[in-house]
Amino acid sequence: MEEDKAAQYTAEYMVSEYQRQYNNLKSRFRTQLTEIKEAANIEGATQLTTSVMVNAKVDAAIKDLDD
């Protein structure tokens, strides 16, 4: 009986930890997409400047996901 409770607590902890990590990743991804959108919508920026800024933000997002 106690083994069942221990297994249940372990499973609940693992689900909770997975949910926390998923929410963290989702939040980071949303932040990065917002930054990319802002970099793409700067008024007066040339096409080259916009491209460089967007590429830098995308590279940073990819690096963050690899960490």
C-alpha angles and dihedrals in degrees: 000000000000090000089056091052091047091050090048092051090048091051092047091050092049092050090048092049092048090050091049092050092046092051091047092051092046091051093049091048092049090050092050093048090050090052091049091050091050091049090052094050103052109136116236095015117136120239091253093050091048091049092050093048094047092047091050091051092047091049090051091049092050091048090050091052090050092055 
